[in-house]
Every structure is written in structure tokens, then in C-alpha cells.
Amino acid sequence: MISPLDVDGLRQRVQQIINEVIAEQTSVLAEVGEELEPMLAAVTELLAGGKRLRPAFCYWGYRAVSADSTQLDAVMSAAASLEFLQACALIHDDVMDGSDTRRGMPAAHRRFAAEHAQAQWHGSAESFGLGAAILLGDLCLSWADEVLWNCGLPLSALAAAKSVYDVMRTELMAGQYLDLLEQARGGGSVERSMRVVRYKSAKYTIERPLHLGATLAGADPATLKVLSQYGLPLGEAFQLRDDVLGVFGDPEQTGKPAGDDLREGKRTVLLAMAMRDATPDQKLVLDAHLGRPDLDADGVSALRSVIVDTGALANTELLIEEMLTGAVQALADPRIDSSAAAVLTDLAFAATRRTT
């Protein structure tokens, strides 16, 4: 059975657009100097993988509103711009989290630090890695704009969509800051953790890409509201699934070490629930192990046991299912094209029942 991410050849077409953009930018950077080749290699490898969820929701947001098939290639290019925005977010997120890997490969800042150390350059290899990664993320953000504005859609459509694109990026950066703040505070309530989920991930991953595509198709406010009723709970469920996989996922499928989120001490909804409902003894286990960079397999196992025994895992799974059900029900609205609704339904299950 074909994946909903491959309907209309989406993933293949998005990758082709990415490859074409990187080829164009390679020519631009070649004029600067051959020293830029490692940056190009890093972004090429990063953009060779990924779920392509954001382009999918953008594309099907357009299809949910418009039956015009003459602009679909341009819409696909607009959707592909979101992969460059995502690359920026991932690179910067890994810097902020101090992550070692991304998709089974060294994170960008680790990659550049290793290059510095191998070449025995002056100064701190770590500082060089961080600086180079930040610049690479900024470069991807710039390219995201270029790809969107040069996608070939009418300027009137792009002008209408600009406000969606702008607020999406603002919400993403604000959500990233809220995430940093929660880490610094040592976590807090489930409500605060859910606010991070909403602004760092849910809106940016699903709701705003849907709005972007629908706005490019000329959607009215009532239709955008329906898409929010689908996209916002689904985006939150998507991130909750990510939180579960960060603790219980298979490293061979997630591309990250087992229990990596526990090692990093990520203050997720899953952890907030566990902390809220933990007994005094269980809180001692959480305090002793959570956020330890040297956390071993026994420590991961102890933390997993607390998360399960407090009911945090079961409650998170229940919340995911409730959000998924509400999201799918919203697609019954007659404003949404029925064929697009069918694909969006399949995407909802793919986003929340995944193992990677």
C-alpha cells in the first residue's frame, strides 16, 4: 500500500526540488571559495532524509481548497521550501540541546568541530562547530525564503501567504525559546509543557503548513478555521508521539541513541506527567538520573519504569488517540475536498502511529 506521503509522488518530487536548489546554491557558493564545500555536504546529507511532513501538509492544504491542477508543480516547490526551514530548525535545535546525532549521523555542530580538531586549527574546536552550525542554519533559513518566493505561483497568491509564513516562523522561534526556558527552569506543569508543544512543534509542523497551502489556493477564514481544527490537535499529537519515541523508541529506527531525551533532560509533557504523579521515591529516581550526560542503560531503564508506573506513558497515549480522533472528525466539513480529506486522514494516522 502506498504511503500517504508518496501520493502524487510527493517525497520524490520534493527531493528533486531540494537537489535542484542545492545545485544552484553550489554554483553561488563556488564563487566564494572551495572552503564552503563542507557546509554544502552537511546540508546535502541532512536534506537527503526526513519524513517530508511539512511539505505534505502544505501541498494537501492547497488540494483541500483548490481543484486547479495547473499550479501543482509550483505548489510543490512552495511546499519544498519548508524543508529548508526545517533544516534550519533542526541544526539550531541540535546546537541548543547539545545533541550528538541527527538521523543517525553526527549533528552539524559535532561534524564541524571534528573537522576543526582533525585539521588542528587554532582555537576551540567546539566553538568553531557551534558557530559554523549556526551559520549553516541561517543559510538554510535564507534559502527557504528564496525557494518560496521563486516557486512560480502568482505574486498575489504569494503576497497573501506571506503573513502565514511570517507568523509561522515567529511562532517557531518563540516556541524554541519557551523550550529553552523550560529546560532552564527544570520543567514545570503539564500545561506549560503543552504550550511548548503547541508553539515549537504543533503549529509549525501541521497547522501553519496547512494554512500556507490553503492560503496559496485562496482559502477564506472559515476554511482556515476548519483546517486548524484538524491541524492543531494533530500537531500536538505528533509531538507527543515524538516525546514517547525519544524515551522508548528503537535507536535503529529513530536514528538517536536509546533514551537520548532522558540523557538530555528534555522537559516534555511525558516527563511533566511523570513528575506530577510520582511518589516521593519515584521523584528521587527522576532527580538522580534525568539530564545526566553519562546516563547508562540501567539509568534509562529506571527512568522508563517510573514513566510507566506513574501512568504517564498510558496517559500520553490516551491523549494522542483523543487528539487524533478530534482531528480526523474535523475533515468531515464540506469545505474540505473529499479526496484531499482522505489523504489528510491517512497522514494523521501516519503522523501519530509512527515508529521513527
VEXDO-513227 format. One line per 10 residues: number of its first residue (from 1); for each residue y, x, z of N, C-alpha, C. Coordinates in steps of 0.1 Angstrom, whole numbers. Each point is the difference from the previous one (the first is absolute). Example, Ala and Ser with C-alpha at 12.3 -4.5 7.8 and 13.67 -1.06 7.14 Angstrom:
// VEXDO-513227
1> -57:132:78:12:-9:0:12:9:0 | 11:-4:-7:11:9:0:11:-8:8
// end
This chain:
// VEXDO-513227
1> -12:8:0:12:-8:0:13:9:0 | 9:-3:-8:12:8:-2:9:-2:13 | 5:11:4:9:0:12:13:-7:-4 | 6:-8:10:13:-6:-3:11:10:-3 | -2:12:4:10:11:-3:-2:5:-15 | -10:-4:-6:-2:4:-14:2:-11:-10 | 3:-12:4:3:-11:-9:12:4:-9 | -1:-2:-12:10:4:-10:1:15:-1 | -10:7:4:-1:15:-1:11:6:9 | 4:-6:11:11:4:8:0:15:4
11> -11:4:7:0:13:6:0:11:-11 | -7:-3:-11:0:10:-11:13:1:-7 | 7:-11:-1:13:0:-7:11:6:9 | -1:-3:13:9:7:10:-2:15:0 | -12:4:0:-3:15:0:6:6:-13 | -2:-7:-11:6:5:-13:15:2:1 | 6:-10:5:15:1:2:4:11:9 | -7:2:11:2:11:9:-1:13:-7 | -11:2:-7:-2:12:-8:11:3:-10 | 5:-10:-6:11:2:-10:13:4:7
21> 2:-6:12:12:3:7:0:15:5 | -12:3:5:-1:14:5:1:10:-11 | -5:-3:-12:1:9:-12:15:1:-3 | 8:-11:0:14:1:-3:7:9:11 | -3:-2:12:7:7:11:-5:15:0 | -12:2:-5:-4:14:-1:9:8:-10 | 4:-7:-11:9:7:-9:14:2:6 | 4:-9:8:13:1:7:0:12:10 | -11:1:8:-1:10:10:-3:14:-6 | -6:0:-12:-3:13:-6:13:7:-3
31> 10:-7:-3:13:6:-3:6:7:12 | -4:-5:12:5:5:13:-7:13:3 | -13:0:-2:-8:12:3:-14:-2:3 | -9:9:-3:-14:-1:2:-4:-2:15 | 10:4:9:-3:-2:14:-2:-14:5 | 4:-10:-9:-2:-14:3:-14:-5:-2 | -8:8:-7:-14:-4:-3:-8:-5:12 | 0:7:11:-7:-5:12:4:-14:4 | 13:-4:-1:4:-13:4:-5:-10:-10 | 0:3:-13:-6:-9:-9:-15:-2:2
41> -7:11:3:-14:-1:3:-3:-9:12 | 8:1:10:-2:-8:12:2:-15:-3 | 11:-3:-7:2:-14:-2:-10:-6:-11 | -4:8:-9:-10:-4:-10:-13:-4:7 | -4:9:9:-13:-3:8:2:-12:9 | 11:-2:6:2:-11:9:0:-13:-8 | 6:0:-11:1:-12:-8:-12:-3:-9 | -10:9:1:-12:-2:-8:-9:-10:8 | 3:-3:12:-8:-9:8:8:-11:6 | -6:-9:7:7:-11:7:-5:-14:-5
51> 3:-10:8:-5:-13:-3:8:-7:-11 | 12:3:-1:9:-6:-10:3:-15:4 | 0:-2:13:3:-14:5:14:-4:-3 | 10:8:2:14:-4:-2:3:-3:-15 | -5:8:-9:2:-4:-14:-7:-13:-4 | -12:-2:6:-7:-12:-2:7:-12:5 | 6:0:12:7:-11:5:13:-3:-8 | 6:11:-4:12:-1:-9:-3:-7:-13 | -10:5:-7:-4:-6:-13:-5:-14:1 | -8:-4:11:-4:-13:1:10:-9:6
61> 10:5:6:12:-7:4:8:-5:-12 | 0:8:-10:6:-4:-13:-8:-10:-7 | -13:2:0:-9:-9:-7:-1:-14:7 | 3:0:13:-1:-12:8:12:-9:-4 | 10:5:-6:12:-8:-4:2:-1:-15 | -3:10:-7:3:0:-15:-13:0:-8 | 0:-8:-11:-11:-1:-10:3:9:-12 | 12:7:0:4:8:-11:-8:13:0 | -8:2:-10:-9:11:-1:7:12:-8 | 12:-2:-6:6:10:-8:6:11:8
71> 2:-2:13:6:11:8:-10:7:9 | -13:-3:-1:-9:5:10:-1:15:1 | 1:7:-12:0:15:1:12:5:8 | 12:-6:-2:11:4:8:-1:-3:14 | -6:-12:3:-3:-4:14:-9:10:7 | -10:4:-8:-10:10:6:7:13:3 | 10:4:-8:8:13:3:8:-2:12 | 6:-12:1:8:-3:13:-9:1:12 | -12:-6:-1:-9:0:11:-4:14:3 | -2:9:-10:-5:13:3:11:8:7
81> 12:-4:-1:11:8:8:-3:0:15 | -7:-11:4:-3:-1:15:-10:11:4 | -8:5:-9:-9:11:4:8:13:4 | 11:2:-7:8:12:3:8:-2:14 | 4:-13:2:5:-3:13:-10:2:11 | -12:-4:-3:-11:1:10:-3:15:2 | 0:8:-10:-2:15:2:10:6:9 | 13:-4:-2:11:4:9:-4:-4:15 | -4:-12:2:-2:-5:13:-12:7:6 | -11:3:-7:-11:7:5:3:14:4
91> 7:7:-9:3:14:3:9:1:12 | 10:-8:1:9:0:12:-8:-5:13 | -9:-10:-2:-7:-5:12:-9:11:5 | -7:8:-9:-8:11:5:7:11:7 | 13:2:-4:8:10:7:3:-6:14 | 4:-12:1:4:-6:13:-12:-1:9 | -12:-3:-5:-12:-1:8:-7:13:3 | 4:11:-8:-7:13:2:-14:-1:-6 | -2:-8:-10:-14:-2:-5:-4:12:-8 | -13:3:1:-6:12:-7:-5:-4:-14
101> -4:-12:-2:-6:-4:-13:6:-13:-5 | -2:-2:-13:4:-13:-6:-10:-1:-12 | -7:-11:0:-10:-3:-10:-10:11:-2 | -4:6:11:-10:10:0:5:14:-4 | 13:1:-2:6:13:-4:10:4:10 | 4:13:0:11:4:10:12:-8:-3 | 7:-5:11:13:-6:-1:10:9:-6 | 10:-5:-7:9:8:-7:6:12:8 | 5:-3:12:6:10:8:-10:11:4 | -13:-4:2:-10:10:3:-3:9:-12
111> 0:-7:-12:-2:8:-12:11:10:-3 | 12:-4:2:11:10:-2:0:11:11 | -3:-4:12:-1:10:11:-10:11:-3 | -12:-5:-6:-11:9:-3:4:10:-11 | 8:-6:-10:5:9:-11:9:11:5 | 9:-4:10:9:10:6:-8:10:7 | -10:-4:8:-8:10:8:-8:9:-9 | -5:-5:-11:-8:8:-9:8:10:-7 | 12:-4:-3:9:10:-7:7:9:9 | -1:-2:13:6:8:10:15:1:-2
121> 6:-12:-2:15:0:-2:7:1:14 | 13:1:0:7:2:12:2:-14:7 | 2:1:13:3:-13:8:-13:-7:4 | 3:-12:4:-11:-8:6:-7:-8:-12 | -13:2:0:-8:-8:-10:1:-15:2 | 0:-4:13:0:-14:4:13:-6:-5 | 11:7:3:14:-5:-4:1:-2:-15 | -5:10:-7:0:0:-15:-8:-12:-5 | -12:-3:6:-8:-11:-4:7:-13:3 | 6:-2:11:7:-12:3:12:-2:-9
131> 8:10:-3:11:-1:-9:-4:-4:-14 | -10:7:-5:-5:-2:-13:-5:-15:-2 | -7:-4:10:-6:-14:0:11:-10:0 | 10:2:8:12:-10:0:6:0:-13 | 2:11:-6:7:0:-14:-9:-6:-10 | -13:2:1:-9:-7:-10:0:-15:2 | 0:-5:12:2:-14:3:13:-5:-6 | 11:7:2:12:-4:-6:0:-1:-15 | -7:10:-6:-2:0:-15:-7:-12:-5 | -11:-4:8:-7:-12:-4:8:-13:1
141> 9:0:10:9:-11:2:9:-1:-12 | 5:11:-4:9:0:-12:-7:-4:-12 | -12:4:-2:-8:-4:-12:-3:-15:0 | -2:-5:12:-3:-15:1:12:-8:-6 | 12:4:3:11:-6:-6:1:1:-15 | -3:12:-5:0:2:-14:-10:-8:-7 | -12:-1:5:-10:-8:-6:3:-15:-1 | 6:-5:11:3:-14:0:11:-3:-10 | 11:8:1:12:-3:-9:-3:3:-14 | -10:8:-4:-3:3:-13:-13:-7:-5
151> -4:-11:7:-13:-7:-4:1:-8:-13 | 12:-3:-4:1:-8:-13:3:-14:2 | 1:-5:12:4:-14:2:15:-2:-2 | 4:-12:-3:14:-3:-2:9:4:12 | 12:5:-2:8:4:11:3:-11:10 | 1:-13:-6:3:-11:9:-12:-2:10 | -12:2:-4:-12:-1:9:0:11:10 | 3:12:-4:1:12:9:11:-2:10 | 11:-5:-4:12:-2:9:-4:-10:11 | -7:-11:-4:-5:-10:10:-10:6:10
161> -8:9:-5:-10:6:8:5:11:9 | 11:5:-3:6:12:7:1:-3:15 | 4:-12:4:2:-4:14:-13:0:7 | -11:-4:-6:-13:0:6:-4:15:2 | 2:8:-10:-4:14:0:7:7:11 | 13:-3:2:8:7:10:-4:-4:14 | -2:-13:2:-4:-4:14:-14:4:3 | -9:1:-10:-13:5:3:0:14:5 | 9:9:-6:1:14:4:6:1:14 | 10:-8:2:7:0:13:-10:-4:11
171> -7:-11:-2:-10:-5:10:-11:11:2 | -4:7:-10:-10:10:1:5:11:9 | 12:5:-2:5:11:8:3:-4:14 | 5:-13:2:2:-5:13:-14:-1:8 | -10:-5:-7:-13:-1:6:-6:14:4 | 3:10:-9:-5:13:4:7:5:12 | 13:-3:2:7:4:12:-6:-7:12 | -2:-13:-1:-6:-8:11:-14:6:4 | -7:5:-10:-13:6:3:2:13:8 | 9:8:-4:3:13:7:5:-4:14
181> 8:-10:2:5:-4:13:-12:-4:9 | -9:-8:-6:-11:-4:9:-9:12:4 | -1:9:-9:-8:12:4:7:8:12 | 14:1:-2:7:7:11:0:-8:13 | 0:-13:-1:0:-8:13:-14:-1:6 | -10:5:-8:-14:-1:5:-6:-14:-1 | 5:-8:-10:-6:-13:-2:6:-10:9 | -2:-13:-4:5:-11:9:-8:-12:-3 | 7:-11:-1:-6:-13:-1:-6:-2:-14 | -9:-10:-1:-6:-4:-13:11:-4:-9
191> 10:-8:5:11:-5:-8:7:12:-7 | 3:10:8:8:12:-6:-9:6:-10 | -13:2:2:-8:6:-10:-1:-8:-12 | 0:-14:1:-1:-8:-12:13:1:-8 | 12:2:7:12:2:-7:0:13:-9 | -7:10:5:-1:12:-8:-9:-3:-12 | -11:-7:2:-9:-4:-11:8:-8:-10 | 8:-9:4:7:-9:-10:9:9:-9 | 8:8:7:11:7:-8:-5:13:-6 | -9:7:6:-5:13:-6:-10:-3:-11
201> -8:-11:1:-11:-1:-10:0:-14:-7 | 0:-11:8:-3:-13:-5:10:-4:-11 | 13:1:2:10:-4:-10:-1:9:-12 | -1:13:3:1:10:-10:-13:1:-9 | -11:-4:6:-13:1:-8:-2:-12:-8 | 3:-12:5:-3:-12:-7:11:-9:-3 | 8:-4:10:10:-11:-2:11:5:-10 | 6:12:3:10:4:-9:-4:3:-14 | -12:7:-2:-5:1:-14:-2:-13:-7 | -5:-10:7:-1:-13:-6:14:-6:-4
211> 9:2:9:14:-5:-3:6:8:-12 | -3:13:0:5:8:-11:-5:-6:-14 | -13:-1:-1:-5:-5:-12:4:-14:-3 | 1:-9:10:4:-14:-2:15:-1:-4 | 8:9:6:14:0:-4:2:5:-14 | -7:10:-4:0:4:-14:-3:-11:-10 | -8:-10:5:-4:-11:-8:10:-12:1 | 10:2:9:10:-11:1:-3:-10:11 | -8:3:10:-4:-9:10:12:-6:8 | -1:-12:4:10:-6:9:-3:2:14
221> 9:-3:10:-2:3:14:-12:-7:6 | -2:-12:-5:-12:-8:5:-13:7:-3 | -1:5:-12:-12:7:-4:-2:13:8 | 11:7:2:0:13:8:-5:-4:14 | 4:-11:5:-4:-4:14:-15:-2:0 | -6:-7:-10:-14:-2:-1:-7:14:0 | 5:9:-8:-7:13:-1:1:7:14 | 11:-2:7:1:6:14:-11:-6:9 | -3:-13:-1:-10:-7:8:-14:6:-3 | -1:5:-12:-13:7:-3:1:15:4
231> 11:6:-4:1:15:0:2:6:14 | 8:-7:9:3:6:13:-12:0:9 | -7:-11:2:-12:1:9:-11:9:-6 | -1:0:-14:-10:8:-6:4:15:2 | 12:3:-1:5:14:2:-3:5:15 | 2:-9:9:-3:3:14:-15:2:2 | -8:-9:-6:-15:1:1:-4:13:-7 | 6:4:-11:-4:13:-6:2:12:9 | 12:0:7:2:11:9:-9:0:12 | -3:-12:5:-9:-1:11:-14:6:-4
241> -4:-3:-12:-13:5:-5:1:16:-1 | 12:5:-4:2:14:0:-1:6:13 | 5:-7:10:-1:5:14:-14:1:5 | -8:-10:-4:-14:-1:4:-7:12:-6 | 2:2:-13:-6:11:-8:4:14:6 | 12:1:5:5:12:6:-7:4:12 | -7:-9:6:-8:3:12:-15:-1:-2 | -4:-9:-8:-15:-3:-2:-4:3:-14 | 8:5:-9:-3:2:-14:-9:12:-3 | -7:-1:-11:-9:11:-4:8:11:-7
251> 1:12:5:8:10:-6:-2:3:-15 | -13:-2:-4:-3:2:-14:7:-11:-9 | 3:-11:6:7:-10:-8:15:-1:2 | 4:3:13:14:0:2:8:13:-4 | -8:11:-1:7:13:-3:7:6:11 | -2:-5:13:6:6:12:-11:2:10 | 2:10:9:-11:3:10:-2:-12:9 | -12:-1:6:-3:-11:8:9:-1:12 | 5:-12:3:9:-2:11:14:7:-1 | 4:3:-12:12:8:-2:12:-7:6
261> 1:-13:-1:11:-8:6:0:2:16 | -11:1:6:-1:2:14:5:14:4 | -4:10:-9:5:14:2:15:1:-1 | 5:-8:-9:15:0:-2:7:-9:10 | -7:-8:7:6:-9:10:8:-11:-6 | -4:-5:-12:8:-10:-6:0:-13:8 | 12:-5:2:2:-12:9:-1:-13:-9 | -13:-3:-3:-2:-12:-8:-2:-13:8 | -1:-11:-7:-3:-13:6:-13:1:7 | -10:6:-6:-13:2:6:1:7:13
271> 7:11:1:2:7:13:8:-8:10 | 10:-7:-5:9:-8:9:-9:-11:6 | -9:-6:-7:-9:-10:6:-9:6:10 | -5:12:-3:-9:7:9:7:3:13 | 12:5:-1:8:4:12:4:-12:8 | 3:-11:-7:4:-12:7:-12:-6:9 | -12:1:-5:-11:-6:6:-10:9:7 | 4:13:1:-9:10:6:0:-1:15 | -12:2:6:-1:2:15:7:13:4 | 2:2:13:6:13:4:-9:11:-4
281> -13:-1:1:-9:11:-5:1:3:-15 | 1:-11:-7:2:1:-15:13:7:-3 | 10:-4:7:13:6:-2:0:15:2 | -8:5:10:-1:14:2:-6:7:-12 | -10:-7:-6:-7:6:-12:11:1:-11 | 7:-11:-2:10:1:-11:11:11:3 | 4:1:12:11:10:3:-6:14:-1 | -13:2:3:-6:13:-1:-2:5:-14 | -3:-9:-9:-5:4:-13:10:-3:-12 | 7:-10:1:9:-5:-11:11:10:-3
291> 1:4:-13:10:9:-4:-3:15:2 | -12:4:3:-4:14:2:-4:6:-13 | 7:10:-5:-3:6:-13:-14:6:0 | -5:4:12:-13:6:0:-11:-10:4 | 3:-13:-2:-10:-10:3:-13:2:-7 | -11:0:7:-13:3:-6:-7:-13:-2 | -13:1:-5:-8:-12:-3:-2:-9:13 | -2:7:11:-3:-8:12:13:-8:4 | 11:7:-1:13:-7:3:3:-12:-9 | -3:2:-13:1:-11:-10:-9:-12:4
301> -13:4:4:-9:-11:4:4:-7:13 | 6:7:9:5:-6:13:11:-10:-3 | 9:4:-9:12:-9:-3:-5:-12:-8 | -9:2:-10:-6:-11:-7:-6:-10:9 | -7:5:10:-7:-9:10:10:-9:7 | 11:6:4:10:-8:7:6:-10:-9 | 3:4:-13:6:-10:-9:-10:-12:-3 | -13:3:0:-10:-10:-2:-1:-9:13 | -1:7:11:-3:-7:13:12:-9:5 | 12:4:-4:11:-8:4:2:-12:-9
311> -8:-1:-11:2:-11:-9:10:2:-11 | 7:12:1:10:3:-10:-4:0:-14 | -12:5:-3:-6:0:-14:-3:-14:-4 | -6:-8:8:-4:-13:-4:13:-9:-2 | 10:2:9:12:-8:-1:8:4:-13 | 0:13:-4:6:4:-12:-7:-5:-12 | -13:0:0:-8:-6:-11:3:-15:-2 | 1:-7:12:3:-14:-1:14:-3:-5 | 10:9:3:13:-1:-5:1:2:-15 | -8:10:-4:-1:3:-15:-5:-13:-7
321> -10:-6:5:-6:-12:-7:10:-11:0 | 7:-2:11:9:-11:1:12:2:-11 | 5:12:0:10:3:-10:-4:-1:-14 | -13:4:-3:-5:-1:-13:-1:-14:-4 | -5:-9:8:-2:-14:-3:14:-7:-3 | 10:3:8:13:-5:-2:6:4:-13 | -2:13:-3:5:6:-13:-6:-7:-12 | -13:-2:0:-7:-6:-11:4:-14:-2 | 2:-7:11:4:-14:-1:14:-2:-6 | 9:9:1:13:-1:-5:-1:0:-16
331> -10:6:-6:-1:1:-14:-3:-13:-7 | -3:-11:8:-2:-13:-6:12:-7:-5 | 12:6:3:13:-6:-4:1:0:-15 | 4:-12:-6:0:-1:-14:10:9:-7 | 9:6:7:10:10:-6:-7:13:-5 | -12:2:6:-7:12:-3:-10:-2:-12 | 0:7:-10:-9:-1:-11:-15:1:5 | -8:-9:-5:-14:-1:6:-8:13:-3 | 1:5:-12:-7:12:-4:4:12:8 | 13:1:3:5:11:8:-4:-2:15
341> 0:-13:4:-5:-3:14:-14:4:2 | -8:-1:-10:-14:4:1:-2:15:2 | 8:8:-7:0:14:2:6:4:13 | 11:-6:4:6:3:13:-9:-4:12 | -8:-10:-2:-10:-3:10:-10:11:1 | -5:5:-11:-10:11:0:7:13:6 | 12:2:-3:7:12:5:2:-2:16 | 1:-12:4:2:-2:15:-13:5:7 | -12:-4:-5:-12:4:6:-3:15:-2 | 4:5:-11:-1:15:-2:8:8:9
351> 12:-5:4:9:7:8:-4:0:15 | -7:-11:4:-4:-1:14:-14:2:3 | -9:1:-10:-14:2:3:-5:14:-5 | 10:9:-2:-3:13:-6:-5:9:10 | -6:12:-4:-6:10:8:8:13:-2 | 10:0:-8:8:13:-2:14:-3:2
// end
